[in-house]
Amino acid sequence: MNAQALAYFAAGIGAGLTIIGGAAGIGRLAAAAMEGIARQPNAAGDIRGAMIVAAGLIEGVTFFALIVAMLLVLLK
């Protein structure tokens, strides 16, 4: 197996794990936010705002990890 084949394999595994991790993080975040809103409806606006910021941070890290995985393919 040559180095380029290993780079493609590593990029594929890395991209898959990144997407799974990001989806799991956002799913847990949304579940916790919905539970918090159900327990205290008066704080729905504050919870929603914090949830949007946290989801943006999770997506940013996921995007960065995908870029690193793709760089494994481009930079042999």
C-alpha positions in Angstrom: 0.0 0.0 0.0 1.5 3.3 -1.0 1.4 6.6 0.9 -1.3 8.2 -1.3 -3.7 5.2 -0.7 -3.2 5.6 3.1 -3.8 9.3 2.8 -7.1 8.7 1.1 -8.1 6.1 3.6 -7.2 8.3 6.6 -9.1 11.2 5.0 -12.2 9.1 4.6 -12.1 7.7 8.1 -11.4 11.2 9.5 -14.2 12.8 7.6 -16.7 10.1 8.7 -15.7 10.4 12.3 -15.9 14.1 12.2 -19.4 14.1 10.8 -20.6 11.5 13.3 -19.1 13.5 16.2 -20.5 16.8 15.1 -24.0 15.3 14.6 -23.9 13.6 18.0 -22.8 16.9 19.7 -25.5 19.0 18.0 -28.1 16.2 18.8 -27.2 16.2 22.5 -27.2 20.0 22.5 -30.7 20.2 21.0 -32.1 17.6 23.4 -30.7 19.4 26.4 -32.1 22.7 25.1 -35.5 21.2 24.5 -35.5 19.7 28.0 -34.5 23.1 29.5 -37.2 24.9 27.6 -39.8 22.3 28.7 -38.8 22.7 32.4 -38.6 26.5 32.3 -40.5 28.1 29.4 -39.8 31.6 30.6 -36.1 31.2 29.7 -36.7 29.9 26.2 -35.1 33.0 24.5 -31.9 32.7 26.6 -31.7 29.0 26.1 -32.3 29.3 22.3 -29.6 32.0 22.0 -27.0 29.9 23.9 -28.0 26.9 21.8 -27.4 28.7 18.6 -24.0 29.9 19.7 -22.9 26.4 20.9 -24.2 24.8 17.7 -22.1 27.3 15.6 -19.0 26.4 17.6 -19.6 22.7 17.1 -20.1 23.2 13.4 -16.9 25.4 13.2 -14.8 22.7 14.8 -16.4 20.1 12.5 -15.6 22.2 9.5 -12.0 22.7 10.6 -11.6 18.9 11.1 -13.0 18.2 7.6 -10.5 20.7 6.2 -7.6 18.9 8.0 -8.9 15.5 6.6 -9.0 16.9 3.1 -5.5 18.3 3.4 -4.3 14.8 4.1 -5.4 14.0 0.5 -4.1 17.1 -1.1 -0.7 17.2 0.6 0.7 13.8 0.0 
